[in-house]
Amino acid sequence: MKNRSWAFLAGGLLVALLLAGVVSNYASSHPDGLDSSLLKGCTVDADDNIVGGSCPAQQARDHELADSPLADYGVRGVRNSFVSTGLSGVLGVLVTFAIGAGGFWLLRRRGGTPTDADAATPTEGDPATSGDVRRRADAAS
């Protein structure tokens, strides 16, 4: 990989880490569109707990992975919510980057895409290797 490609990749990774680690802490804590539509018909208090009415959100239950180390946009065991959210975002970016890089590395090892050298090298039976094409090229120059 060329130096410019590495610099671009490193710059993109740095921006993603910065956004995940710092900016993610400033995201809205209010429900998004799906959450608010599930709460239609219910009365909620200041802590977003359902206190009356009837709505689909009343049938909600915890996800199977609710006890996982990175549940609820934080890292379990880290008491500072700013650090917990930022660390969770950074870990998510690093895991995603590692999986993507590993996938591209596997594709490259398997020869998934031809390189420029492969495209420039004529193969046996290729029309570019026949004498007819060479004679036309000589006649044109």
N, C-alpha and C positions, 0 to 999 in steps of 0.2 A: 504494500500500500504506500502511496506517495505521502510525503511529509504534509502536503496541503490537506490530504484526506484525513490524516491523523489529527491535524490541528482543528479541522472542521468537526470531527467526531468528538474530540475532547471539549471543544467549545460548547457543542450541543449538550453533552453530558453535564458540563458545569452549569449551564443555564437551567437544565431540568432539575439538578440537585438543589440549586438556589431556590427555584420556585417551589419545589416540594418541601424543602426544609424551612423556609421562612414565610413565603407568601401564603402557603396553605393554612397558616394560623389565622389569617384574616378573612377566610371564607365565611359566608353567612351561616349562622347557626339556626336560622329559621327554616321551616320545612320547605322542600322544593315542591314542584308542581304535583308530583305523584303523591307525596305525603299529604299535602293540603287537600287533594281531591279525595283521598281515603278518609279524611276527617270531616267531610261534608255531612251534615246532619248531626254531628256531635258537638257538645260544648266542652271546651278545654280550658284549663286554668293557665296561669302564667308560666308554669313549668311544663306545659304541653301534655299534661295528664288529662285523660278523658274523665269528665265529671258528670256527664249526662247525655241524653240523646241516643240515637242509633246510627251507626256508620260501619263501613267495612273494616275500619282500623281496629274495632273491638275484637275481631277474630285473629288479630296478628299474634304471632308467637315468635320466640327467639329462634334464630337460625342455628343449625347444627354446629356451626363453627363460632358461635357467640363467645365461647370460652378460649378461643385461640389467642396467641400472643399479640396479634395485631388487630384485634377486633375493635370496632367503634373508632376508627381513625386515630389510634394511639398505640403505645407500647405498654403492655401490662407490666406493672412493677415500677414504672417511672411516675413519680408523684406530680411533678411539674407538668401541667397540661401543655404549655407552649413547647417544651422540649419533647414531650411524648408525641405530640402531633407531628412536629418537624422530623423527629427520628423515624416515625412510621412512614412518612413520605419519602425520606431519603432511602430507607430500606426497600421500599416499593420500587423506586427508580433503579436502584442497583440490581435487584432481582430481575426486573424486566429487561434491563440492559444485558445482564449475564445470559438470560435465556435467548434473547435476540442474537447476541454475538455468537453464542454456541450454535444456534441454528444456522447462521450464515457460515460459520466455520465448517460445519458438517456439509453444507451444500457445496462449498468450495472444494473440500477434500474429495467429494464424490464426483467432481467435474460437472456440476449442475449447469454452469454457464460457460460458453466458450470465451477464451481470452482473445485479445487482439492478435497475438502470435498465431493462435489456431486459425483465425479467419484469414490471415495473410499467407499461410502455408498451403499450397495446393496439394490435393490428395490424388492418388492414382485413379484414373478414370474421370478426373475433373476436366471439363472442357478447357479450362485455362492451361492445361498441360499439353493439349493437342497441338500439332504442328500447324493446323489450319488457323488457329487463333494467333499464333506467333507470326505467321506469314501476313495476316491482315494488319497486325500492329506494325510490322516492318514496312508494309506498303503505305501505311498512313503517315509515317514519319519521313 
